């Protein structure tokens, strides 16, 4: 690590922890494990959001058939994160 870490606002320099002592449920972990997510067009030109299967289940799919459907999704997502 460089000295720049201590310059980041809100981040205190981390106490050196041995690998076996690191707490993956602790406050230093900012993003928990999540399945991979892909976005692509299928053979029918629908926009597909596909999420990687967990625990041997099947992948999950969400399809949006028109550009207006995708715009509606984007607007709803922006509303949820406070950007609309």
N, C-alpha and C positions, 0 to 999 in steps of 0.2 A: 504494500500500500504506500501511497505517496503522502506527503504532508498536506495535499489538497483536500483530503477527506475532512480534516478538522475545519476547513474553510467553508464547508457547505452549511447553510443555515439550518438549524434544528437538529444537526447530527453531531453528537459528541464523539470524540475518538473512542473506538471500541477497545475495551480491555482485551488483551490477547487471551484467547481461550483455546485450550487444546481441543482438537477435533472431537474427541470422545466426550467432552464436556459441553458441546454446543447444544442449546435447547431449541429444537425446530418448532416448538410451540410457543416460544418466548416472544417478547416485544420487538426483537430485531428482525423477525420474519415479517415482511410486508405483503407478500403475495403467496397465498397457499397453493398447494398443488391443484391443478385443474386440468381437465381433458383438453387436448388440442382441438382447435376450431379452424375450419376451412370454409372459404366462400368461393364458389365457382358457378359457371353456367352448365346446365345439363343438356342433353341432346334436344330437348324441347325449348331451349333458350331461356328457361326459368332460372332465376337466381336461387342457388341452393346454399343454405348454411348447414354444414355438417359438423357434428361434434363426435370426437373419438369415443369409442365404447370404453366403459370402465367395468372392471370385474367380469369380463367375459360376455357382457351384454352386447346387443347389436348397436352400431352407430346410430345416433339420432339425426334426423333430417327435418329441415323446415324449408318449404318451397315458396317462392314469390314469383307469380306468373307474369306480372306486368311491371313496367318502370314505375307506374303510380303506386303499386304495392310496395316497392322498395322505398320510394320517397316517403310513404306513410310510415314505414318502419323506422327510417332515419329520423323523421320528425318526432316519433314517439320516444326513441332512444335519447335524442337531444333533450326532450322534456324531462326524462327521468334523471339525467345528469345535470339539469339546470341550465342548459344552453339555449333553451327556446323561450 
